[in-house]
Amino acid sequence: MAGIESFPNQILRPDRRRLLAGLGAAALIPAIPPPVWAQAAPRLALHARIDSNAEYPVKPDVLSWSINGAVRGSDYVASRGDALDFALVNDLPVPAVLNWHGFDGVSAIGALTLKAPLAAGAREDVQISLRQAGTFMCDLRLGGDGQARPSRALPLIVNESAAVSVDREQICLFEDWRLRADRSAIAPGDDPKDTTALYTINGQPTLDVPARANERLRFRFINGFQRAVIAVKIENLDAWVMAMDSQPAEPFLARNGAVVLAPGGRVDAFVDAAAAPGSASQILLHDGKQAHTLGRLLIADGPPARAHPLPAAPPLPSNGLPDRLDLKGASRFEVALGDPQADWATPAAFANSSTPAFRAKPGRTVVLALTNRANIATVFHLHGHHFRLLDRLDDGWKPFWLDTLAIEPDATQRVAFAAEHAGHWLIEAAATDWTAPRLVRWYAVE
């Protein structure tokens, strides 16, 4: 198995070099409201609605939690083993498609293949068994290309059953917008000519985050950008990657302190605030062209949290994915991205009667050769299962699981997963360009 220090170049080599060259060295952080822990059978509602917050920079379509009648604007925190039981209410004037990132084998949320779009004004009850801990995300973007407004993403945090050696946590949701002169935002798929780009962190253009010296923070980084691969970091601090795309990883130190995320990707990283009291570190985001300062990590002047940083953290508890995959006996398929001759469709034109990308038998290892035939990096997102990124010689894999992968133009990456969950599951692909359409296919495990 190749060393973990080489993995970022395996994911997106040229774009990552541009991202890291502009960033310099460090990691990242933002702030969230205090978590709402799952209590005795809270009454939950998930609303798809038009944002009416006058303080928000744009007016997108949003998802928000309502807990026991009280509206909660961003995240919901639960624990592994809980049942997430909620009513989905579509207050939008158009059908809504709820698209989850990170849950394996949950047929109740199988977008398009198992769940039709929810009609305007309609409501449905949904239950998800939270069998895995991690950083999850849902959005409305399967139906959003070219519509009147872009949409915001919504984090869902599921905590581990065992204690984790951190002082506190911070969600960091990055999103991008294209604004007209009147400050109205356009949706992806529309021509961004004569618009201005705006980047936000947790819904705001900038954010200051306080910390005590030598505190350990768990950052849950989420790339909510519509199409772009990004790199994020906090100046002069190391970031230990502990989980990727909702699954624990073998801990490794992010190169130059920077974490690279494809659109929809999530990374959990531990960062020790090992800086002098009264100091500040910039929160940086690189979009492939230049670095942008989105905030500061501010170290308080008071006494440190402890005399020295905590020792290295052990890996996070496993979510139960297999330790090894049988590559020799694997079923192998080729999936072409960016190929107009392949059976890709826009979400609006998707039909379950279309030809699947592949069919696999339950219990088999599946190896996919993902070839990007486009002249621009393309993002691949697999529903229903997580996969390993294979080494170039197909003789091992990187020490983490993914559900989202950016692939260079004219390149092939091989991934493998255990086909544990029977059903019909979606595949998404989108080129890293604002005007590029989101495309979908499906695969079967049966």
N, C-alpha and C positions, 0 to 999 in steps of 0.2 A: 504494500500500500504506500502510495507516495506520501511524502511529508506534508503536513498541513500547511507549511509555510508557502507552498506552491499553489494552493487551491484557488485564490482569487483570479490568477491569470488563466486558469482553466475555465472560469465562468465567463469572463468578458474581457479579454486581454487588452485590446487597444483602448476601449472606452475607459477601463479602469485606470490605465496609465494616465490618461488626461485628467480623470477625476482626482487621483492622488497627487499628481504634480501640482494642481492648483490648491490642494489642501495643506500640504506641508507636514503636519504630524499632530495627532491626538484623537479624541473621541467625542461623545455628545450627550445632551440632556435637555429635557423640558419638564414642565410641571403639570400635575393633574389635581383635581379636587380630591379630598379624602375618599377612599374607596367605600362603596356600599356593599357590605357583605350580605350574602344570601341568608335571610332569616327565615323564620317559620312560614313557609308557603307565601312569599310575597306575591301580590297580584301585579303581574307585569304586562305591559303593552309596548310593542315596538311600532312606532309611527313613521310612515313615509309621508313627508309633508314638504311644503315650501318654507324655507327659512324666513322668519319675520323678525329676526334679531337686528335691530337698527345699528348695533355696535359692530356687527360682523362685516368684514370688508366686502363681501359679495353676497348675493341672494341665490344660493343653490338649492337643489332638492336635497333634503337631509333625512337621516334616520335618527330617531331619538328614543330613549327609554322613558317610559312612564312607570314609576314604581309606587304602588298603592296610591295612585292618583297624582303623585308629584312628578313633574316633568324633570328628567335628568338628561342633560344635553349631550353627553359624550360617551362615557364608558360605563360598563357594568362589570362587577367583580364577583366571581363565584369560586367554588372549590371543586376539585376533582371528586367525582362521585355524585355531585348534585344533578338534579334534573332541571333543565332550563325550560320552563313551561310559560308560554306567552301567547298573546293575541297579536297578530300582525294586522295593522290597520292601514289601509292605503288612502290617505287624504290627498293624494295627487290627482290631477285631472286626466292622467294617463295610466295605463297598466304598469304595475311595478313587479320587477323580478328581483327577489332577494338572493344575493350571491355571497355565499360564505367562503372564507379562506381558512383552511387548516383542519377542518373536521374530516376524519376518515370514516367511510362506510356508514354515514348517517343518511338513510334514504329519505327521511322526512324533509331534508333540505336540498334534495337533488335538483338544482336549478335546470329548467328546460327539459331535461330528460325525464324527470319524475314529477316536477312541480311546474304547472303552467303559470304564466304571469297572473298576478292578482289584479282583478279589474278595478278601475277607479271607483272609490267609495266602498269597496268591499272589505271584508274582514275574514281572517281564518285563524284557527288555533294551531299552534306548533309546539312540539315537545322535542327537546334534544337531550339525550343522556350524555353528560359530560364525562366521558370515559378517559379523556386525556387532559393533562394540564398544559398550559401554554398561552401564547399571545395570538388571539384570533381576530378576525376582521370580517365585517360584512358591508356590502355596499349595494347600490342600485344600478351599477354601471353596465350590466348586460343589456339593458334597454335604453341606455342614455345617449348613444352616439347620435349627433345631429339634432337632438331635441332642443327645447327652448333654454334649458339650464343644465349646467354640469351638476354633479352630485358629490356630496361629502361621504367619507367612509366613517364607520363606527367600530371602535375597538371593543372586544370582549376579552376579559382577562379571567383565566381559570387557574387558580393557585394550586400548587402541589399539596398533597396530603401531609408530607413531612415538612418540618421547618427548613428554611433556606437562610444561609448566613449572609444576610444583607440588613442594613439599618432601615432602608425604605426604598420605595419604588417610584419610578417616574415613567409614564407613557410619553412617547414622543411621536406624534402623528404629523408627518409632513405632507402637504398638499400643494398643488399648483393650479393657477387660474389664468385665463386670458381675458382681459378686461377691455371693453370698448371705451371710447371717450366719456360716455355717460356713466361709467363704472359698472355697467351690466356685464355679465360673464357669458361667454359662449361655451357650448359643449364640445367635447372632442369629436372630430369628424368634420367640423366646420372650418373654413379657411380662417386662420388667425391673423390675416393681414389687417393692419391698422389697429392691432390690439397691443396691450402692454402686459407682460408677464408679472404675476404676483405670486410669491411663495409664502406659505403660512406654516406656523408651528403650533399645533393644538388650537387651530382656528384663528390665530392672531399673527400679525406681521413680525412681531418680535416678542421675546420672553426673557426675563431675568429669573434665574433659579438660585435660591439660597442653599447653602450647605455648610456643615461644620467640617473643619479640617479632620482628615482621616476617617470620615464617614464612608461607608460602602453603599453605593446606590446601584440598584438594578434598573437599567434603562431598557425599556421595551420600545425599540425603534420600529416604526411602521412607515413604509413608503406608500403613501396615498396619492402619489402623482398619477396622472392619467396615463402617461406613456413613458416617461423618462426614467432611466437608471440614474441613481444618485449615490453620492458618498457623503457620509456625515461623520463629524468628530468634534471633540472638545480639545482645544489647544492644550498641549503639554501634559496630557493625562493619558494613561494606558487604558485600553478597553479589552477585557477578556470576554470573548464570545462564548456563551454558555448554551444557547439554543438558537436554532434557525427554523423559520417557518413552522413554529409551534411544536418543534420536537427538540429534545435535549441533544447536544453535541458533545464530543470530547473537547473539553475547554482548550482554547488556544488564544494566543495574543494577536489581536488585529494588527496587521502590518501598518506601521506608521500611525497607529492609533485610529485608523479610518475604517469604517464599516461601509461596504458597498451593498446596495439593495436594488433589486429589480422592482418594477411597479407591482404592488401587492405583496412584496416580500416583507418579512418580519425577522428581526434579530433581537435576542435578549443578550445584553452585555453587562458585566459587572465592572464598575469603575470606582476606584478608591480616590476620594478627594484629597490626594496627597499633595497639597499645596499650602503655601503660607497663609495664615490668617490675614484677612484684608485684601487678598489677591483676587483676580478675576481672569477667567479663561473664556475666550470667544467660542460660541457655538457656531460651527461652520457647516454649510451645505454646499456641495459642488454639483453642478448640473451637467457636467461634461464640457462646459465652456469656461466657467469661472466660478470662484468661490463666493458665497454670499454669507454674511453674518446675520444670523437669525436670533441671537440672544447672547447671554453671558451666564456662566456659572460663577456665582459670587460666594467666596469663602468668608464666613463670618469672622469678625474681629475677636469674638469670645474664645473661651477655652476649647480645645479640640475634643472630638468625640472620644478619642483614646490617644495614648502616647505614640503609638505606631500603627500603621495600616494593618488590617487583618491578614492572616496567612492566606495562601492560595486556597480558593474554594474547591471542594470536590465537585464532580459532575452532578448535574441535576438528576433527580430520580427518573428512571426510564418510564416511558409511556407504553411499553410492551411491544414495540416493534422488534422484529427478529435481529439477533446479533449477526447472523450470517445469511447470505443469499446463495442459492445454488445456481451459479452462472453456467456451469457445464450443461445442465439439463434445462436451461431456460428456453422459453418460447421467444422468438426474436421477430421484431417487426420494424419496418421503416416508416417514418412519419415525416413528410416533407412540409416545411413551413415556407410561406411566401411563394407557393407554387399555384398559379392560377388554374392549373389542370387538376389539382387535388379537390376533394369534395368538401371544401370549407364553405361556410355560409355565414352571413351576418346573423346575430341572434333573432332578429325579426323574421328571417327566412328559414330558421332552423326547423327541421322536421325529424321526428323519431324514425320515420320511414327511410331516411337517407342511409347511405352505406356507412357502416362504422369504420373507424380508422383501423381497428383490429378487434379480434375476439380472443379472449384468453380463458383457460379453464381455472376454476378456483383451486388454490393451493399451489399453483405453478409460479415460478419466478418469470417475470416478463422483462425483457431487455428491449428498449426502444432506441433506434438510431435516429436522432433528430437532426435533420439537415435543413439549414436555413438557406433557401434559394434566393432570398431577397438581397438587395444591395445595401441593406441597413440592418443593424441588430434587431432581433425579434425576440419577444418574450413568450415563453411557453408556460402554461399553467395547467396542472393536472388536478382534476377533482377526484375525490373518493379514496385516494392513496397518496402516500409520500414515497419518494424515490431516492436512491443513492446516485450520486454522480460518479460514473466509472472512470478509472484511470485510462490513459490513452491506449494501453496495450490490452485493456479489457481483463486485467488480472487482479483487480482490486477496486476499492472505492474510497472516496473521501470520507472522513470521520464525522459526517453529519447527514441529516435527512433534509430534503427540500420538497416543496410542491410547486415552486416557481423558479424558472431559469431563463436568463438572457443568453442568447446564442449569437455569436458574431456572424456577419454576412459571409456567405459561401463557406460555412463551417459546419461540421457535424459533431455533436456531442452524444454520448451514449449514457443512458440512465437505466436503472434497474429497480423493480419493486416486486414485492410479494403480493400476488393477486388474492388477497384475503377476503375481499368484500364483494359478494355477488351483486349484480345489478348493472344498470346502464348509467354511465358516468360521463361527464362533460370534459372536453379539452378546449382550452382557449389559446389563442395566439393573436398578438398584435405587434406590429412594427413600432419602433421607438420614434414615432413622429406624430405630432398632434393630429394631423389629418388622416392618419392611417386608420382603417376600420378595425374594430374588434371582430374576430372571426371565431367560429366554433365548429367542432366536430364532436363525436361521441365514440366511446368504446364500451365493449361488453365483457363482463366477467360472468360466465355461465357454463 
